[in-house]
């Protein structure tokens, strides 16, 4: 089965995501029309080269709805009614509720191929749009049993042509997954950070890199996240419930109740098992890399000197972590490499005068 | 008040921490004796140059107890009885329970200066000892109201001479702090990771750098952490209780109960406030750095070329984060620099052909 091509696309909602899709499609020769309730937004997107102001003269092959989550269902339903042959897709970050609403209201919902690109920026609006926003990013598609498979293939082909990686799943599994991988971690990071509020300045210093990692997400915009969390309220509250249950087991174990210390140990072991599932680099199966730890002075050029030295060994650095020591201008840099390359890298760095820990 | 000097130290327990203290003290000309219930451990530590086999002929000025947490109280009490003029310190990672036990059993507990160096390695035993293990690391001292202030100053002076940063607080505040900054984050990381176990391989890919940061700690040793958590059971279970309460507020808010979405938003805002307290680099007040995002290809030498280019600009890199794109061999490197240096760095990198995002 060959998926039908897409020659013309109408993008409804020309903010960051909509305008970025427009730029990416234009770069691939697709005809793009842009609409938005805010004419200024269309003007900026058109000026950036993301397409022409809509509506198109002829019906488009595909309509992509990229309006705020709360508006998505309504605009998808309108688009299905307005263009009777077009495929309609969207970019909302949660799917179940949306699809239920569309399927109960739209006459011909088999033409709706729901999508969710996992891409974004810290800034919003069409001025921040980028043609490469979706390159190498996962773009989920969540067709239901009634979605026309040819239209799903059509949208998947288009998305892949933008450089994105298509992951196809059900709306329910999608929402449960993002609740566990994104929405609940966001809540937990905020609440762990909030718990620090009762500590004095001296006491907060009794912490390490772990706390920094755990609380990084907590700096995100509360308004945006309140909207995201409420749009996925059911799976997130279920995931939080599961977390509360597991926390209560550990708490009770520490108090000598239920399984006692054995229950604590079992909970930590389940974590070791779970973390092995977290995607490593490039979304491949997690690979255990070897760590080469190097102590460096904190002065201009020192990191550059380190990486130039590493480059001379020809070893590919898979990852880099910098663990800043407290109170003094030095740091520990952990270079992650394939285990077979660790000795070569360590020797090369030592030859260049770096202190490599064993 | 000048603190009395320390000419001779007996270290009881010659594992990683004890032997590292020995190496550091020997490098500064202090006479060191080593004891351990395991003669092999003493032999290795002595061979590494961490000191001589104990006991010393004359009473030592200072005894440092660095045995496993469950043994610490008993060995501290014995040491106070055995050397009637010596100062006694320890390295256990939780303090309240220990100090209560010592104060109820030892005749002269004013000579006990409790300590906790926040340093360690992934490996244990005297063979892994390092003279610089404590350089730039926080070393907490938790004297009680009855601790002799001159002896606290004596221990603080010695610790600072090893390059560590002394933070003085009460045992209760110390334990509450590490419960919030270290022990509870460890539990949460494990439990978030454990929650992923129900997801399929495709669904786990619907995640980003945030999940990786949040679950990094979950890979730690369950046995070690069960011992640490149980030694601080009361403050950790109280911190978990607090977290459960805040999670329940968010869960209920998502279900439209209690404060509804407003309660969700308030919880996230408290997180923004809390994260501002997390120590930045070098334990100083957090500094907002500017981020310069660079897209790089994944091939040997590419990171090296990037950092060499950055070095040529003379700009000091404050931090580096690598956000690996999924499915494709490219990555986004975020270079953190002082805001005043961001433009200079970005221009220099672009001149060398790097793609710097605005």
Interface residues (C-beta under 8 A of the other chain):
Chain A: X118 X130 X132 X135 X136 X137 X138 X140 X163 X165 X167 X168 X169 X173 X174 X176 X177 X178 X180 X181 X182 X184 X185 X186 X187 X188 X189 X190 X191 X192 X193 X194 X195 X196 X197 X198 X199 X200 X201 X202 X203 X204 X205 X206 X207 X208 X210 X211 X212 X213 X214 X215 X216 X217 X218 X219 X220 X222 X223 X225 X226 X229 X230 X233 X236 X237 X239 X240 X241 X242 X243 X244 X246 X247 X248 X250 X251 X254 X255 X256 X261 X264 X265 X267 X268 X269 X270 X271 X272 X273 X274 X275 X277 X278 X279 X280 X281 X282 X283 X295 X298 X299 X300 X301 X303 X304 X305 X306 X307 X308 X309 X310 X311 X312 X314 X315 X316 X317 X319 X320 X322 X324 X325 X326 X327 X328 X329 X330 X331 X357
Chain B: X118 X130 X132 X135 X136 X137 X138 X140 X163 X165 X167 X168 X169 X173 X174 X176 X177 X178 X180 X181 X182 X184 X185 X186 X187 X188 X189 X190 X191 X192 X193 X194 X195 X196 X197 X198 X199 X200 X201 X202 X203 X204 X205 X206 X207 X208 X210 X211 X212 X213 X214 X215 X216 X217 X218 X219 X220 X222 X223 X225 X226 X229 X230 X233 X236 X237 X239 X240 X241 X242 X243 X244 X246 X247 X248 X250 X251 X254 X255 X256 X261 X264 X265 X267 X268 X269 X270 X271 X272 X273 X274 X275 X277 X278 X279 X280 X281 X282 X283 X295 X298 X299 X300 X301 X303 X304 X305 X306 X307 X308 X309 X310 X311 X312 X314 X315 X316 X317 X319 X320 X322 X324 X325 X326 X327 X328 X329 X330 X331 X357
